[in-house]
Amino acid sequence: MPAGADDLDRKLLDAIERLGRALRVARQRIATTLGVTTLQIEIIDRLDHLGPLPVGRLARELDVTQPTVSDAIATLERKGFLERSRSTDDGRITVAQLTVTGRATAATIRDELHALQPDPHQAHRPERAIALEVLLREILRLQRAGVITINRSCFSCRHYQPPTGGTPAHCLLLDTPLEPAQLRVDCPDHDPADGPDPPRSGSRSGPAVRRRGSAA
Ligand code: SF4
């Protein structure tokens, strides 16, 4: 390992932790204003992003136990943010979905968190795109190490075609190029795949992946 590499990794983790802490503080402030907990904020956010979800799935999404998420959902239902119903596919499964009030609250949360984003005229796009790619690789690494359980980013998706030669990465499902800035962190169309690490952007080789509609 090159001298200082472990120190660089440590600093990278410290920086990510610092950013995560800032986000948690912002969420706590919003939660206090709305009279809910940060877990309840996350539940509203997940249901807004992913649509109606079974309670068990929500627990996995948030890395908490099912009783914990069930308690939070019961409170949110009493406050009118969501409602529960039986799954039409399986009557034993309870599904949670946002009410009109819940969706309006989700929009408020989004607006509040949007304030954390930099001024687009000052942000350096190429550097930020590289940072996004690096962070998504770290998420993939931690998922493979069993530290992260949910990963719906491009690098863990079966529709991701790595860059080859001068051709940028591509999403086979949406049939769209995936430059580093276009990589998705939490894609609703994600389909999990196992395989080797995706090559770096600009790499001249990568595993052969068939484009949608192309010959086998
Ligand atoms: S489906 Fe979504 S996650 Fe998968 S490669 Fe396409 S954009 Fe990325």
Residues whose N, C-alpha, C, O or C-beta is under 5 A from the ligand:
A	BS01	SF4	R152 S153 C154 C157 H159 Y160 C171 L173 R184 C187 D189 H190 D191
